[in-house]
């Protein structure tokens, strides 16, 4: 009995020590997140001790061995063929769920993630005149896919989702898929040419979808929030949407960010896709290379043990 009590007491003590230890440890999930936290907690004792451990994704799960083997061999033909195959697979899903028939030769823009306010899933629809011009350009056509779902009680996000669904009824090259589970997420990232991300600046603590998109030869187009500034080399492995100031009112940020997004798509990204396919392929390949090893979960686990759990 004495031994049992001693054992229980030791376990309780160990848990108490662990809890006390971690209650004094704070980490951000990207370097920009750390800077944001330092600003928010300025003046509080211990705030200066916040460290940054940027989130990551599991390369083993998300990558394609065939695609990375082709990358290693610099086999551009195989990379293109694999990407076309992936686009066809995604478009079969689009046809099943949404009834739209997509073409694997057309630049495909995907916005897929948790539908919530700060991620601004409806930003591409902010100026309907410019959106209409973008999706009806016969010389340089695009296909757009939104995917995800809002929380059941998030009525604002539900309203945005409904708006997107209704817009997609008008344009045969716009589709909405409901859900964002692992299998669909992988399919979307493999089938995307452009992976779109435009949160309100400083609101995305890290974000990880773009990491797995890059692992599957999708080109990231994002505002410089969360993890993205630590990865992106603008116009070399992805594109940066010029951001508005986070100090501006939300409605002005939305307007300016949307206009910058339209301009970037119209003047740089879509022309590059059609007019300079070799350059586009280099950006895809750079993205696949540069995402490793810094944004693989092995690095993440190692940093937590070294920086946060190193008392063990």
Wavefront OBJ file of the C-alpha trace (Angstrom):
o trace
v 0.000 0.000 0.000
v 2.820 2.355 0.891
v 4.480 1.602 -2.463
v 1.195 2.174 -4.318
v 0.658 5.496 -2.572
v 4.243 6.500 -3.296
v 3.793 5.570 -6.964
v 0.573 7.588 -7.272
v 2.175 10.504 -5.448
v 5.150 10.405 -7.842
v 2.822 10.380 -10.883
v 0.844 13.332 -9.506
v 4.058 15.173 -8.759
v 5.412 14.487 -12.258
v 2.201 15.773 -13.853
v 2.220 18.820 -11.602
v 5.816 19.632 -12.487
v 5.031 19.181 -16.189
v 1.973 21.434 -15.953
v 3.901 24.126 -14.114
v 6.711 23.887 -16.636
v 4.487 24.277 -19.667
v 2.362 26.986 -18.069
v 5.480 29.129 -18.221
v 6.259 28.258 -21.860
v 4.612 29.996 -24.800
v 5.238 29.529 -28.491
v 3.832 31.068 -31.617
v 3.170 28.917 -34.701
v 5.025 31.134 -37.184
v 7.536 33.938 -36.928
v 4.952 36.507 -38.018
v 2.574 35.104 -35.397
v 5.301 35.676 -32.802
v 5.671 39.297 -33.866
v 1.909 39.756 -33.639
v 1.818 38.223 -30.153
v 4.699 40.408 -28.971
v 2.725 43.457 -30.079
v -0.484 42.276 -28.420
v 1.179 41.283 -25.131
v 3.657 44.137 -24.995
v 4.196 45.230 -21.416
v 3.213 41.900 -19.865
v 5.844 40.044 -17.890
v 7.369 37.169 -19.819
v 5.981 38.225 -23.211
v 9.501 38.712 -24.528
v 10.124 34.995 -23.945
v 7.589 33.852 -26.563
v 9.344 31.658 -29.115
v 8.332 30.662 -32.620
v 7.865 27.086 -33.845
v 6.300 27.280 -37.287
v 3.684 24.664 -38.144
v 4.373 22.012 -40.763
v 2.762 19.138 -42.641
v 3.562 15.442 -43.025
v 5.494 15.001 -46.249
v 5.114 11.205 -46.096
v 1.315 11.462 -46.263
v 0.944 14.340 -48.703
v 3.613 13.861 -51.332
v 3.582 11.640 -54.409
v 6.606 9.389 -54.789
v 6.211 9.416 -58.572
v 6.113 13.218 -58.728
v 9.165 13.680 -56.527
v 11.037 10.973 -58.424
v 10.330 12.900 -61.634
v 11.510 16.090 -59.920
v 14.727 14.396 -58.811
v 15.400 13.277 -62.394
v 14.357 16.685 -63.798
v 11.852 14.774 -65.929
v 9.607 17.649 -66.989
v 7.465 15.486 -69.248
v 6.532 13.157 -66.387
v 5.789 16.079 -64.064
v 3.374 17.530 -66.624
v 1.737 14.143 -67.277
v 1.238 13.428 -63.577
v -0.282 16.871 -63.034
v -2.661 16.372 -65.967
v -3.718 13.001 -64.569
v -4.407 14.580 -61.182
v -6.456 17.355 -62.770
v -8.576 14.784 -64.607
v -9.245 12.944 -61.341
v -10.313 16.147 -59.603
v -12.504 17.146 -62.518
v -14.336 13.820 -62.353
v -15.243 14.752 -58.777
v -16.359 18.208 -59.939
v -18.539 16.649 -62.627
v -20.091 14.200 -60.138
v -20.867 16.798 -57.483
v -21.402 20.002 -59.415
v -22.202 18.913 -62.949
v -19.521 21.091 -64.553
v -17.175 19.645 -67.178
v -13.663 20.994 -66.699
v -10.700 20.908 -69.075
v -7.274 19.844 -67.804
v -5.606 22.284 -70.241
v -7.163 25.303 -68.517
v -5.609 27.155 -65.584
v -7.455 25.987 -62.481
v -7.676 28.180 -59.381
v -8.633 26.496 -56.108
v -9.702 28.063 -52.819
v -10.282 25.258 -50.322
v -10.216 25.468 -46.549
v -12.312 25.994 -43.454
v -14.918 28.628 -44.256
v -14.584 31.375 -41.685
v -14.608 35.148 -41.740
v -10.924 36.045 -41.559
v -10.032 33.647 -44.401
v -12.379 35.667 -46.658
v -13.575 32.849 -48.948
v -15.662 35.334 -50.948
v -12.849 37.818 -51.662
v -12.630 36.795 -55.320
v -16.258 37.956 -55.675
v -15.663 41.351 -54.063
v -15.832 43.216 -57.390
v -18.214 41.307 -59.624
v -17.255 43.287 -62.746
v -13.629 42.290 -62.422
v -14.565 38.742 -61.443
v -16.810 38.469 -64.514
v -13.998 39.730 -66.758
v -11.622 37.200 -65.205
v -13.828 34.129 -65.679
v -15.149 35.057 -69.139
v -11.776 35.743 -70.786
v -11.790 33.439 -73.800
v -8.128 34.091 -74.703
v -6.833 33.079 -71.296
v -9.591 31.034 -69.655
v -9.684 29.976 -66.038
v -11.607 27.448 -63.967
v -12.358 28.158 -60.313
v -13.155 25.691 -57.530
v -14.206 26.581 -54.003
v -14.312 23.802 -51.425
v -14.961 23.599 -47.710
v -17.802 24.065 -45.309
v -18.772 26.592 -42.652
v -19.490 25.760 -39.025
v -23.193 24.938 -38.486
v -23.880 28.043 -36.355
v -21.624 30.441 -38.265
v -24.420 32.144 -40.175
v -22.147 34.749 -41.761
v -19.922 32.034 -43.248
v -23.002 30.077 -44.333
v -24.206 33.200 -46.144
v -20.873 33.537 -47.958
v -20.934 29.852 -48.904
v -24.469 30.231 -50.276
v -23.412 33.285 -52.291
v -20.538 31.349 -53.844
v -22.861 28.430 -54.685
v -25.281 30.809 -56.408
v -22.508 32.495 -58.401
v -21.295 29.075 -59.528
v -24.750 28.397 -60.970
v -24.199 31.297 -63.373
v -20.715 30.405 -64.638
v -19.996 26.945 -66.105
v -16.307 27.293 -65.198
v -16.975 27.887 -61.478
v -17.770 25.058 -59.067
v -18.304 24.443 -55.367
v -17.458 21.215 -53.551
v -18.815 20.639 -50.071
v -16.235 19.355 -47.632
v -12.517 19.454 -47.022
v -11.718 16.041 -45.594
v -8.282 14.509 -46.114
v -8.986 12.597 -49.336
v -10.725 15.545 -50.995
v -8.063 17.930 -49.698
v -5.334 15.861 -51.332
v -7.313 15.662 -54.570
v -7.796 19.452 -54.631
v -4.126 20.181 -54.028
v -3.028 17.746 -56.687
v -5.499 19.124 -59.213
v -4.902 22.818 -58.556
v -2.669 24.967 -60.721
v -3.113 27.951 -58.403
v -3.653 27.504 -54.665
v -5.314 30.662 -53.392
v -4.996 32.006 -49.851
v -6.021 35.508 -48.789
v -6.677 35.856 -45.057
v -6.998 39.264 -43.485
v -3.381 40.148 -42.703
v -2.103 39.138 -39.222
v -5.185 36.943 -38.627
v -3.674 33.699 -39.965
v -1.460 32.424 -37.158
v 0.195 29.900 -39.443
v -1.916 28.156 -42.065
v -0.714 24.884 -43.562
v -2.758 24.163 -46.689
v -0.259 25.923 -48.933
v 2.509 23.670 -47.654
v 0.787 20.525 -48.897
v -0.270 22.291 -52.097
v 3.395 23.001 -52.851
v 4.219 19.335 -52.218
v 1.836 18.547 -55.080
v 3.066 21.065 -57.660
v 0.354 23.672 -57.053
v 1.599 27.252 -57.174
v 0.811 29.257 -54.054
v -0.752 32.693 -54.491
v -1.156 34.228 -51.061
v -1.067 37.286 -48.893
v 2.162 37.349 -46.825
v 0.565 36.052 -43.631
v 1.305 33.176 -41.255
v 3.960 30.751 -42.474
v 4.117 32.163 -46.004
v 6.787 34.890 -45.547
v 9.181 32.226 -44.249
v 8.799 30.216 -47.461
v 7.943 32.367 -50.429
v 10.396 33.798 -52.924
v 8.062 36.001 -54.881
v 7.724 34.944 -58.532
v 10.281 32.151 -58.009
v 8.381 29.535 -55.972
v 5.023 31.300 -55.552
v 3.377 34.708 -55.685
v 2.703 37.345 -53.045
v -0.533 39.321 -53.200
v 0.452 42.913 -52.264
v -1.263 43.476 -48.913
v -3.168 46.465 -47.635
v -2.340 47.795 -44.190
v -3.820 45.761 -41.305
v -4.459 49.094 -39.572
v -7.131 50.006 -42.112
v -10.831 49.228 -41.525
v -11.800 45.728 -42.644
v -13.930 46.893 -45.575
v -11.052 48.951 -47.001
v -8.647 46.035 -46.551
v -11.089 43.792 -48.417
v -11.414 46.260 -51.284
v -7.686 46.863 -51.685
v -6.693 43.202 -51.289
v -9.322 42.115 -53.822
v -8.166 44.686 -56.382
v -4.543 43.630 -55.901
v -5.543 39.987 -56.329
v -7.422 40.648 -59.582
v -4.490 42.625 -60.967
v -1.965 39.949 -60.014
v -4.046 37.210 -61.644
v -4.778 39.238 -64.788
v -1.332 40.706 -65.440
v 1.113 38.110 -64.129
v -0.156 34.704 -63.080
v -2.585 33.738 -65.838
v -0.437 35.193 -68.678
v 2.563 33.300 -67.276
v 0.605 30.031 -67.204
v -0.372 30.304 -70.890
v 2.455 32.284 -72.485
v 5.459 30.937 -70.600
v 4.710 27.317 -69.641
v 8.380 26.543 -69.109
v 8.690 29.326 -66.552
v 5.485 28.147 -64.878
v 6.937 24.655 -64.577
v 10.084 26.048 -62.947
v 7.964 27.779 -60.304
v 6.147 24.496 -59.638
v 9.441 22.659 -59.269
v 10.955 25.360 -57.049
v 7.900 25.166 -54.820
v 8.241 21.398 -54.445
v 11.917 21.693 -53.592
v 11.722 24.692 -51.274
v 8.934 23.299 -49.111
v 11.452 20.736 -47.793
v 12.732 20.179 -45.214
v 11.619 23.347 -43.449
v 7.897 22.635 -43.612
v 7.908 18.890 -43.073
v 6.517 17.635 -39.753
v 9.863 15.999 -38.893
v 11.343 19.473 -38.517
v 8.317 20.528 -36.477
v 8.588 17.596 -34.057
v 12.315 18.147 -33.670
v 11.863 21.828 -32.834
v 9.221 21.081 -30.196
v 11.553 18.627 -28.482
v 14.512 20.980 -28.719
v 12.812 24.284 -27.887
v 9.727 23.406 -25.843
v 10.192 19.950 -24.335
v 13.913 20.071 -23.679
v 13.492 19.673 -19.915
v 12.855 15.924 -20.450
l 1 2 3 4 5 6 7 8 9 10 11 12 13 14 15 16 17 18 19 20 21 22 23 24 25 26 27 28 29 30 31 32 33 34 35 36 37 38 39 40 41 42 43 44 45 46 47 48 49 50 51 52 53 54 55 56 57 58 59 60 61 62 63 64 65 66 67 68 69 70 71 72 73 74 75 76 77 78 79 80 81 82 83 84 85 86 87 88 89 90 91 92 93 94 95 96 97 98 99 100 101 102 103 104 105 106 107 108 109 110 111 112 113 114 115 116 117 118 119 120 121 122 123 124 125 126 127 128 129 130 131 132 133 134 135 136 137 138 139 140 141 142 143 144 145 146 147 148 149 150 151 152 153 154 155 156 157 158 159 160 161 162 163 164 165 166 167 168 169 170 171 172 173 174 175 176 177 178 179 180 181 182 183 184 185 186 187 188 189 190 191 192 193 194 195 196 197 198 199 200 201 202 203 204 205 206 207 208 209 210 211 212 213 214 215 216 217 218 219 220 221 222 223 224 225 226 227 228 229 230 231 232 233 234 235 236 237 238 239 240 241 242 243 244 245 246 247 248 249 250 251 252 253 254 255 256 257 258 259 260 261 262 263 264 265 266 267 268 269 270 271 272 273 274 275 276 277 278 279 280 281 282 283 284 285 286 287 288 289 290 291 292 293 294 295 296 297 298 299 300 301 302 303 304 305 306 307 308 309 310 311 312
